[in-house]
């Protein structure tokens, strides 16, 4: 059995590749990083280190190789031969891999190969629809008509945290450090034919519950922790989440998101709150050494309407859930300054030139912000700019208390 993984980055190697290898697949990575591909073909295995405060465990991921995806024909050949496939390239790169993937699919259709299920391990709501639209640009009308018989586009919820850690001199460049969580939630409805045998997968339908849980609780709380942590000068996520004021704010924002998800998906609120509390405990993993800079990187993407921050805010608004703690998350994201992060500095220039409200609307790509919330975000942004995060936190708590009706 062959599993083809488009993307040999930390998630590809440290999560998907590990599970595929442990499930008995020959694992072929497609990537443009020549050094990574060369080392995969030299060693045919690599270490995944599961780190924790109680010690580390090393997993040897075997039976692996790589193909340079700059050669589209070689990439397409691997896709033609695959029994299962996954993407882990990042949302912005999906459109660039669509052509070689389409070439492989086209060849499979012509040869009447068995269905190919593609696990979409990306932080994107409706990644299946997006990739399908990109693939159809390179498929004929006849191929488009039978696409659903030959290809399953399966959304995934990537819960494992895999930070980018600096490598020591002489250290294996393929080594990946991860947390212990290794369950892969997948959209059961996305599969065509039999679900392939893969260790620790959990197919589930309807899948909106897991997509929203990952994006609007996990990713939102992670980003909020980073942006609030940056305000207090913390380097690591564990330092930020250990700050009781930051932890309180993130817990309140996460609770609001959990209530909105429960309302939207009919999911169990108790389960969502359990997930939230366990998540904050996972953020507190000192051995993971995940940085505020990594988690906060590229606030432009994180502020889009369908992403973690604004997406959670809009879902709360949809269901009448109080958003003042998400106002704080947005204000912190708009305040984030990191000279090494071009996107964060772009936002700072936009706020200075256009004003806070106009910049937020432009980057979110939506005007669905009530004026009261725009004003709240502006007030919180001003408090943060004055260096008073504690005052911002108290403003949120007081605002919420004043909005709760007396009964």
PLY file of the C-alpha trace (Angstrom):
ply
format ascii 1.0
element vertex 407
property float x
property float y
property float z
element edge 406
property int vertex1
property int vertex2
end_header
0.00 0.00 0.00
1.24 3.47 -0.87
0.35 6.74 0.88
1.33 9.98 -0.87
1.61 13.10 1.29
1.84 16.45 -0.49
3.89 18.51 1.94
6.88 17.27 3.96
6.73 19.95 6.64
6.32 19.43 10.35
2.65 18.39 10.22
3.24 16.18 7.19
6.18 14.37 8.81
5.26 14.77 12.47
1.62 13.69 12.28
0.28 12.38 8.97
3.45 10.62 7.90
3.81 8.97 11.30
0.25 7.60 11.26
0.55 6.38 7.67
3.86 4.63 8.36
2.53 3.02 11.53
-0.46 1.80 9.48
1.82 -0.19 7.14
1.94 2.17 4.18
4.93 3.00 2.04
4.96 6.77 2.52
6.03 9.08 -0.31
6.36 12.80 0.42
5.98 15.36 -2.36
7.74 18.66 -1.67
9.92 21.31 -3.27
12.41 21.40 -0.37
15.31 19.60 -2.01
17.32 19.10 1.19
14.33 17.40 2.87
13.62 15.19 -0.15
17.28 14.20 -0.49
17.53 13.26 3.19
14.32 11.21 3.02
15.72 9.27 0.07
19.05 8.83 1.83
17.74 7.61 5.20
14.24 6.25 4.44
13.29 6.93 8.06
13.23 9.84 10.53
12.59 10.45 14.24
9.43 11.93 15.73
10.01 12.97 19.34
6.91 13.09 21.54
7.85 15.63 24.21
6.29 16.16 27.61
7.14 17.37 31.05
7.48 13.73 32.17
10.06 12.87 29.50
10.35 12.19 25.79
9.46 9.23 23.56
11.15 8.71 20.18
9.15 7.14 17.35
11.11 5.93 14.31
9.01 6.61 11.20
10.10 4.09 8.57
9.50 3.11 4.94
9.52 6.71 3.71
10.89 8.44 0.60
10.46 11.72 -1.24
9.83 13.12 -4.70
10.63 16.67 -5.72
7.27 18.11 -6.70
8.87 20.71 -8.97
8.73 17.80 -11.41
4.96 17.78 -11.93
5.01 14.61 -14.02
6.85 12.73 -11.26
4.40 14.06 -8.68
1.42 13.08 -10.84
2.85 9.55 -11.27
2.98 9.10 -7.50
-0.62 10.30 -7.18
-1.66 7.88 -9.94
-0.15 4.99 -7.97
-1.38 6.02 -4.51
-3.83 4.04 -2.39
-4.50 7.07 -0.20
-3.28 10.67 -0.28
-3.05 13.65 2.06
-2.21 17.33 1.69
-0.37 19.31 4.33
0.93 22.32 2.44
-0.86 25.28 4.00
-3.97 27.04 2.80
-2.14 29.48 0.55
-0.31 26.71 -1.32
-3.29 24.50 -2.22
-3.89 26.32 -5.50
-0.29 25.75 -6.54
-0.48 21.96 -6.17
-3.83 21.66 -7.96
-2.35 21.12 -11.43
-0.09 18.13 -10.62
-2.82 16.62 -8.45
-5.28 17.04 -11.32
-2.82 15.35 -13.70
-2.65 12.35 -11.40
-6.44 12.24 -11.06
-6.91 12.53 -14.83
-4.61 9.55 -15.36
-6.50 7.55 -12.72
-9.83 8.28 -14.41
-8.49 7.21 -17.81
-7.13 3.99 -16.33
-10.30 3.42 -14.25
-8.25 3.13 -11.07
-9.98 2.61 -7.69
-11.17 5.74 -5.86
-8.49 7.92 -4.28
-9.34 9.55 -0.96
-7.39 12.76 -0.32
-7.18 13.83 3.33
-7.10 17.64 3.45
-4.98 18.43 6.50
-5.34 22.20 6.24
-6.74 24.91 8.51
-9.53 25.90 6.15
-13.30 25.58 6.46
-14.69 23.87 3.35
-11.21 22.95 2.13
-12.90 20.23 0.05
-14.92 22.74 -1.95
-11.95 25.02 -2.38
-9.61 22.33 -3.68
-12.31 20.86 -5.91
-12.73 24.27 -7.55
-8.97 24.52 -8.11
-8.76 20.97 -9.50
-11.65 21.56 -11.92
-9.59 24.29 -13.61
-7.37 21.49 -14.97
-9.92 18.71 -15.58
-12.04 18.25 -18.68
-15.83 18.44 -18.55
-16.05 14.66 -18.88
-13.57 14.21 -16.04
-15.49 16.65 -13.89
-18.69 14.64 -14.40
-17.17 11.45 -12.98
-14.89 13.15 -10.44
-17.02 12.08 -7.47
-16.71 8.41 -8.46
-12.92 8.50 -8.44
-11.95 11.06 -5.78
-12.96 11.66 -2.20
-11.98 15.03 -0.75
-11.92 14.48 3.01
-11.65 17.41 5.40
-9.46 16.83 8.44
-9.15 18.49 11.82
-5.47 18.69 12.81
-5.34 18.71 16.58
-1.68 17.84 17.20
0.60 20.77 18.03
3.89 20.59 16.15
6.11 23.63 16.81
9.10 24.58 14.68
12.13 24.15 16.94
15.69 25.17 16.08
17.99 22.31 15.13
21.30 21.83 16.91
24.41 21.58 14.77
24.64 18.10 13.28
21.10 17.18 14.33
18.92 15.22 11.93
17.05 17.87 9.85
14.08 15.51 9.50
13.53 15.28 13.26
10.16 16.62 14.44
9.08 17.33 18.02
5.38 16.91 18.78
2.92 16.66 21.65
1.38 13.31 22.53
-2.12 14.04 21.10
-2.37 12.00 17.88
-6.03 11.55 16.95
-6.93 12.55 13.39
-10.58 13.56 12.98
-11.88 13.14 9.42
-15.10 13.93 7.56
-16.78 10.56 7.18
-19.06 11.91 4.44
-16.09 12.90 2.28
-14.85 9.38 1.62
-15.54 7.53 -1.61
-15.61 3.76 -1.29
-14.07 2.06 1.71
-12.39 4.15 4.38
-8.66 3.33 4.20
-7.12 1.63 7.25
-5.15 4.33 9.08
-4.13 4.30 12.74
-5.90 6.69 15.12
-8.34 8.19 12.60
-11.83 9.08 13.77
-14.29 9.48 10.87
-17.28 11.55 11.95
-20.38 13.11 10.40
-21.59 15.82 10.33
-18.05 17.18 10.39
-18.76 20.88 10.95
-18.51 20.19 14.69
-14.84 19.17 14.51
-13.87 21.82 11.95
-15.37 24.56 14.11
-13.94 23.08 17.31
-10.44 23.08 15.82
-10.62 26.52 14.22
-12.74 28.50 16.68
-11.56 26.96 19.95
-8.11 25.47 19.38
-6.73 27.90 16.77
-8.53 30.94 18.17
-7.37 30.32 21.74
-3.84 29.55 20.54
-3.65 32.81 18.60
-5.21 34.83 21.42
-2.72 33.37 23.88
0.11 34.40 21.57
-1.12 37.97 21.03
-1.81 38.57 24.73
1.48 36.90 25.59
3.29 39.25 23.23
1.81 42.24 25.07
3.47 41.01 28.26
6.78 40.16 26.63
6.55 36.38 26.92
8.61 34.22 24.56
6.79 30.91 24.95
3.14 29.91 24.81
3.48 28.04 28.11
4.61 31.25 29.79
1.64 33.17 28.40
-0.98 30.60 29.34
0.54 30.35 32.83
-0.21 34.05 33.37
-3.53 33.93 35.31
-4.94 37.05 33.65
-4.17 35.79 30.14
-5.51 32.34 30.96
-8.74 33.87 32.29
-9.27 35.95 29.14
-8.56 33.02 26.81
-10.86 30.75 28.82
-13.68 33.31 28.58
-13.22 33.73 24.81
-13.02 29.97 24.34
-16.19 29.49 26.39
-18.06 31.95 24.18
-16.86 30.09 21.09
-17.87 26.75 22.61
-21.39 28.01 23.27
-21.65 29.25 19.67
-20.42 25.93 18.25
-22.85 24.00 20.43
-25.69 26.17 19.13
-24.56 25.88 15.51
-23.84 22.15 15.34
-26.09 20.80 18.12
-22.89 19.52 19.72
-22.59 18.86 23.43
-21.51 22.02 25.28
-20.06 19.99 28.14
-17.77 18.10 25.74
-16.65 21.36 24.16
-15.83 22.89 27.54
-13.90 19.75 28.51
-11.94 20.07 25.27
-11.24 23.73 26.02
-9.91 23.03 29.50
-7.73 20.16 28.30
-6.48 22.39 25.51
-5.23 25.03 27.92
-3.45 22.26 29.81
-1.81 21.18 26.53
-0.69 24.77 25.87
1.09 24.55 29.24
3.50 21.85 27.95
6.88 23.44 28.74
8.81 20.75 26.88
7.09 21.66 23.62
8.82 25.08 23.66
6.20 26.54 21.29
6.83 30.25 20.81
4.55 33.25 20.84
6.21 34.35 17.61
5.38 31.12 15.75
1.78 30.95 16.91
1.13 34.65 16.31
2.75 34.73 12.88
0.78 36.22 9.95
-2.13 37.99 11.67
-3.40 39.02 8.21
-4.45 35.42 7.53
-5.75 34.92 11.05
-8.05 37.97 10.75
-9.93 36.74 7.67
-13.67 36.27 8.08
-13.47 32.49 7.70
-10.46 32.08 9.97
-10.04 31.67 13.74
-10.56 35.14 15.22
-13.19 36.89 13.11
-14.78 33.53 12.30
-15.34 32.79 15.98
-16.63 36.34 16.51
-19.15 36.03 13.64
-20.36 32.62 14.81
-21.03 34.06 18.25
-22.94 36.96 16.70
-24.98 34.52 14.62
-26.21 32.82 17.79
-26.49 35.84 20.07
-23.46 34.91 22.18
-21.64 37.76 23.97
-18.44 38.68 22.10
-16.60 41.14 24.36
-13.75 38.67 25.04
-13.41 38.13 21.29
-13.31 41.91 20.93
-10.22 41.69 23.15
-8.73 38.95 20.97
-9.22 41.10 17.87
-7.78 44.17 19.54
-4.72 42.16 20.60
-4.26 40.76 17.09
-4.46 44.26 15.60
-1.92 45.43 18.19
0.58 42.65 17.46
3.98 44.05 16.48
6.85 41.90 15.33
9.42 43.49 13.04
10.41 40.03 11.79
6.79 39.42 10.68
5.98 41.51 7.60
2.26 40.81 7.94
2.07 42.19 11.45
3.86 45.36 10.38
1.56 45.65 7.37
-1.40 45.78 9.74
0.29 48.45 11.85
0.78 50.62 8.76
-2.83 50.07 7.69
-4.20 51.03 11.12
-2.08 54.19 11.11
-3.19 55.14 7.59
-6.84 54.06 7.57
-7.87 53.90 11.20
-8.55 50.82 13.26
-12.12 50.17 12.15
-11.43 50.49 8.42
-8.35 48.29 8.67
-10.23 45.54 10.53
-13.06 45.53 8.00
-10.60 45.39 5.09
-8.54 42.53 6.48
-11.59 40.58 7.62
-13.20 41.00 4.21
-16.59 41.68 5.79
-18.54 44.61 7.20
-20.52 42.37 9.59
-19.24 44.14 12.68
-21.86 45.89 14.82
-20.87 49.46 15.60
-20.88 48.67 19.31
-18.22 46.01 18.79
-16.11 48.24 16.55
-16.20 50.82 19.32
-15.36 48.19 21.94
-12.40 46.93 19.88
-11.20 50.52 19.47
-11.40 51.16 23.22
-9.52 47.96 23.98
-6.92 48.73 21.32
-6.35 52.12 22.97
-5.92 50.54 26.40
-3.43 48.06 24.98
-1.54 50.87 23.24
-1.26 52.61 26.60
0.28 49.46 28.05
-2.65 48.58 30.28
-3.68 45.01 29.49
-5.13 44.63 32.98
-7.42 47.63 32.35
-8.54 46.02 29.08
-9.35 42.78 30.89
-11.35 44.64 33.53
-13.19 46.57 30.82
-14.30 43.27 29.29
-15.41 41.83 32.62
-17.33 44.99 33.54
-18.95 45.22 30.10
-20.09 41.63 30.31
-21.47 42.12 33.82
-23.44 45.18 32.73
-24.96 43.25 29.80
-26.17 40.33 31.88
-29.79 41.04 32.82
-30.84 40.90 36.46
-33.12 37.98 37.16
0 1
1 2
2 3
3 4
4 5
5 6
6 7
7 8
8 9
9 10
10 11
11 12
12 13
13 14
14 15
15 16
16 17
17 18
18 19
19 20
20 21
21 22
22 23
23 24
24 25
25 26
26 27
27 28
28 29
29 30
30 31
31 32
32 33
33 34
34 35
35 36
36 37
37 38
38 39
39 40
40 41
41 42
42 43
43 44
44 45
45 46
46 47
47 48
48 49
49 50
50 51
51 52
52 53
53 54
54 55
55 56
56 57
57 58
58 59
59 60
60 61
61 62
62 63
63 64
64 65
65 66
66 67
67 68
68 69
69 70
70 71
71 72
72 73
73 74
74 75
75 76
76 77
77 78
78 79
79 80
80 81
81 82
82 83
83 84
84 85
85 86
86 87
87 88
88 89
89 90
90 91
91 92
92 93
93 94
94 95
95 96
96 97
97 98
98 99
99 100
100 101
101 102
102 103
103 104
104 105
105 106
106 107
107 108
108 109
109 110
110 111
111 112
112 113
113 114
114 115
115 116
116 117
117 118
118 119
119 120
120 121
121 122
122 123
123 124
124 125
125 126
126 127
127 128
128 129
129 130
130 131
131 132
132 133
133 134
134 135
135 136
136 137
137 138
138 139
139 140
140 141
141 142
142 143
143 144
144 145
145 146
146 147
147 148
148 149
149 150
150 151
151 152
152 153
153 154
154 155
155 156
156 157
157 158
158 159
159 160
160 161
161 162
162 163
163 164
164 165
165 166
166 167
167 168
168 169
169 170
170 171
171 172
172 173
173 174
174 175
175 176
176 177
177 178
178 179
179 180
180 181
181 182
182 183
183 184
184 185
185 186
186 187
187 188
188 189
189 190
190 191
191 192
192 193
193 194
194 195
195 196
196 197
197 198
198 199
199 200
200 201
201 202
202 203
203 204
204 205
205 206
206 207
207 208
208 209
209 210
210 211
211 212
212 213
213 214
214 215
215 216
216 217
217 218
218 219
219 220
220 221
221 222
222 223
223 224
224 225
225 226
226 227
227 228
228 229
229 230
230 231
231 232
232 233
233 234
234 235
235 236
236 237
237 238
238 239
239 240
240 241
241 242
242 243
243 244
244 245
245 246
246 247
247 248
248 249
249 250
250 251
251 252
252 253
253 254
254 255
255 256
256 257
257 258
258 259
259 260
260 261
261 262
262 263
263 264
264 265
265 266
266 267
267 268
268 269
269 270
270 271
271 272
272 273
273 274
274 275
275 276
276 277
277 278
278 279
279 280
280 281
281 282
282 283
283 284
284 285
285 286
286 287
287 288
288 289
289 290
290 291
291 292
292 293
293 294
294 295
295 296
296 297
297 298
298 299
299 300
300 301
301 302
302 303
303 304
304 305
305 306
306 307
307 308
308 309
309 310
310 311
311 312
312 313
313 314
314 315
315 316
316 317
317 318
318 319
319 320
320 321
321 322
322 323
323 324
324 325
325 326
326 327
327 328
328 329
329 330
330 331
331 332
332 333
333 334
334 335
335 336
336 337
337 338
338 339
339 340
340 341
341 342
342 343
343 344
344 345
345 346
346 347
347 348
348 349
349 350
350 351
351 352
352 353
353 354
354 355
355 356
356 357
357 358
358 359
359 360
360 361
361 362
362 363
363 364
364 365
365 366
366 367
367 368
368 369
369 370
370 371
371 372
372 373
373 374
374 375
375 376
376 377
377 378
378 379
379 380
380 381
381 382
382 383
383 384
384 385
385 386
386 387
387 388
388 389
389 390
390 391
391 392
392 393
393 394
394 395
395 396
396 397
397 398
398 399
399 400
400 401
401 402
402 403
403 404
404 405
405 406
